[in-house]
Each structure stands twice: as structure tokens, then as C-alpha cells.
Amino acid sequence: MGDPGKQRRKYERPTHPWRIDRITEERELCKKYGLKNKREIWIARSKIRRIRRQARRLLSLSGEEVGREKAQLLQMLHRMGIERVKTLEDVLGLSVEDLLERRLQTIVFRKGLANTPKQARQLITHRHIFVGDSIVDIPSYIVKKDEEDKIKLDDKMMVIIGGEGKTKERKGSKAEAAKA
């Protein structure tokens, strides 16, 4: 059977660690998408870099096989749910935010199943989110276009959180005390 292959990094670290413009940009992305650390941004950046590199390679070549590869790349991006990509030139304009928008954590927050991106991450890691019939406990799971409608909260959590996805106020809470 053979030994399993060596585990390799799925990302590249920044070449210069202390560039203030990059640090502030990454901090804003972490806050907007509720990311745990900047490594998640670097992973997304590396995935986008690989896709764009493949598109550049395909644009420079010609032939029958290249046409098939172009169609496969565009079909993969369409399945992934990145609709604004119609041609290979559009692939070159992809950004990190395009991929971060397709994460399960972001989609759970955008659908209103959680109040904040951090709460969406917590619900996912605590195994309260279903994609179709299966539990997905990976916040960085890239949701495909056809799976987007199948995301739902566990029925037990609907009672605790409330049907709309908004947290119910407890008796004796600060909000109730402020009303009185």
C-alpha cells in the first residue's frame, strides 16, 4: 500500500512580517469574517493564487486540451458558487474575499442562523450545523452552490436559539432590566 505522503503546508507566509498595510488589511478581514487567526487568510490567499496561476497558464496556451481545461476551471468556480466569473480574464480578478464569502462560517452568519461570525463559528465547531443530512464541523468548509439551500441549524438548537436564529432574551437579562 505504501506510506502516507508527507503533510505539507497549505499556505505561504507573507514575505515580510511587519508591513503595516498588510497587517491592518488582515485584521479587518479577520474581524469581518470572524476568522480565528491570520493563517486562515493565508490559506485562502494561497488557494486563490493557485486558481489564478492556472488561469494565466491556460490563457497563454492554445489547443483542444486547453479548451477542455478552461471549461473545467470555470465549471469548478461556478460549482463553488463564485458567479461573477464568466471568462478566464474574470478569474484573474478574483480576490481573497470571494473565497472567504463561500466559507460555511460566513454563509451561516449571512443566512441569519447566527448573530455574529464568531457565533457562527461556535455553532459549527459544536456540531449544530447541518449541510444536507450530514453534520459539518469545519468552519472553513467551502459551500458549493447547490448545498447553500441545504444549510440548517440542528432542531435542538432551534429551541434554544429561537426559530429565526436570533438569541432569545432570558428573564432577568440586561435588556429586560433596561426596559423597566
N, C-alpha and C positions, 0 to 999 in steps of 0.2 A: 504494500500500500504506500509506503513511503512516509517520511516525516512531514508534519505540517510546516508550511513555509514560515519564514521569519516575519514577525509582526513589524510593520513599518509605520512611520508617522503618516497621517493623512493630511498633513498641513505643512506649510513652511512658515517659520517665524519671520517677523519683519527684519530687514537687513540692519536697520538702525533702531535701537530700542527706545531712544528718548526724543523722538520727534513730536513736538507738542501738538501740531495739527493732526497727526495720525492718532495720538492719544485721545484728544478731545472728540474726534470723529468716532473712534471705537467706544468711548464712554457713552456717547449719545445713542449709538446702536444698541449697546448693552441695556441701556435704560428703556429704549423704545420697544425692544423685543423681549425683555426680561431674561437676558442670557446670563448664564452662571459665571462665565469668565470670557476673556478675550480669545481664548483658544477656539471657541465656537465660531467666532468671526473669522479667524484664520482658516478654519476648516472650510467654511462656506466660500471664502475668497479663493481657496485652492481649487474647489470644485468648479467655480465659475472660470477660473484661469484655464483649467483643463478643457472645458467646453469651448471657450474662445480660441484656444490654441488649435483645437481640432477644426473649428470653422475656418481659421486662417489657412490651415494646411489644405482644406478642401477647396477654398477659393483659388488657391494658386495652381491646383491641378485641373486636369480635364480628362474625360473618358467615361466609359459606361459604368465602371465600378464606382467612380467618384460620384456619379449621379445617384446611385443607389445609397451610398454612404450619406450624401446630403439629405436625402429623403428620410433616412433612418434617424439622423441627428434632429431634424425638425420635428419628426414624429415623436421622438423621445421627449423633447421640450414641450410639445403640445400635450402629451400624456401627463407630464409633470404639472401642467396647469399654467405654464407661462404663455399666455395667449398673445402677448404683444409681439411675439417672434413669428414673422411670416417668411422671411428670407434669411439667407446666411449673413447678409450685411446687418440685419437686426440682431443676430446672435452676438456680433461684436459689440453691441451696445448694452449687453446685459450687465447688471450691477449686482453687488452682494445683497442688496435689499430685495431684489427679485427672488432670490433663493430663500432669504430669511422669511419672506411672506408666505412661502409654501411649507414652512415647518408646522408640525402638529400643534406646538405650543401657541404659535401666532394665530392659527385658524380657530383653535378653541376659544381664545380671547376675542377674536373678531366676531365669532358667532354668538357671543354673549353667554357662553357656558361658564365663564369665569369673569370676575370683576377686574382683575389685573393680569398682566402677563405672568407675574410671579405666581399668582394663584393658579393660573392655567398649568404652569409647570408642576406645581404641587399636586394638582388633581391627576395629572398624567403619571407622575412618579409613584403616586399612591394607588395606581391601577383603578381609577374611577372612570376612565375614558375608553369607550369602545369605538373601533373603526370597523364597521360591519358587525360581524358576530364575534370578533376577537378583541381582547384587551391589548392595547398598545401602551407600553410604559416607557417609551423613548421620546422625550420632548423634541429631539432633532429629526424625528421621522418625517421624511418628505412625503406630503399627502398628494396622491395623484388626483387628477381632475374628477374621475368617476367615483373616488372614495369620499370626496368632500361632503356629499349629502348624507353619507352613512355615519358621520361622526355624531356620537351621542354620549350623554352622561349616564352613568350607572343608575338604575332605578332607585336603589337605596339612597344614593346621594341626592336625587331629586327631592326627596322628602326633607333632607337636612338643609340643602341649599335653597330649595324652592323651585317651582316649575320653570320660571323664567331664567334661572341661572343667577339671579341676584340673591345675596345673602339676606335671610330673614332677620329682623331685629329681635333681639332677645328681651325678655322682661327685665327691667332694671338697667337697660343699656343707657349709654350716654345720650343717644338721640332721643330716647323717651324722656330722660330727665330734662333735656333742653326744651322739650315741648311743654312741660309742666310749669 
